[in-house]
């Protein structure tokens, strides 16, 4: 008898707890999600990374347990990179989490509605303080700071400043194990489950908290079809595309030389 999605979700949570214990993380770390370990020293992080690698080798290939461990390994390495790169002293109102330089904003009267990127709730600027990333403008409640699981878009831009050049390379929900790409929430086209939303930029599915139906021009559609019509993208893709907007990383001549034959404007700017 096959397990229901709810049963699978329950077993997955159990696997995560076991993984935390095997990595030697303290009991109080169980309340934190993936991406936040509370570790501070380089030695602690390097020890946890080595231990995680060993457990991954022992885990069964393609299992949910192994995938969970790989995600934890990635987050541990990001945390190690943060510890090594962060200045010895940061201003008191700046917190560095997963590449975000989060500045504490004081109470003000916002010009437009502001929402928390983590829980999706309103940020009432006239009543309370909040955090905003100096790099990608990620915003969150003070109470949500320790639950962040989205890597700053500036980290992705720094590590791999390139665009996806295939139009919406969708892989399907089944390949994602019916889980949100970012937060791993169970997503299904059924009642009582989070709604799957497709990101037109990377072809992956997200839950409603990670995909707000934001609109953005898709580089691949411009390259292949000269189509500037904005499409729906996830929040992480929106932030990435915003930071990449002015970067000259596309070689139109190499990717789609036929475009010069159909678009007069390109002929005028073509470098010979």
Helices and strands as residue ranges (DSSP letters): H 5-22, G 27-31, H 42-58, H 64-85, E 94-97, E 100-105, E 130-133, E 139-141, G 145-147, H 153-159, E 197-198, E 205-206, E 214-216, H 219-225, E 231-233, H 235-244, H 252-255, H 259-262, H 264-269
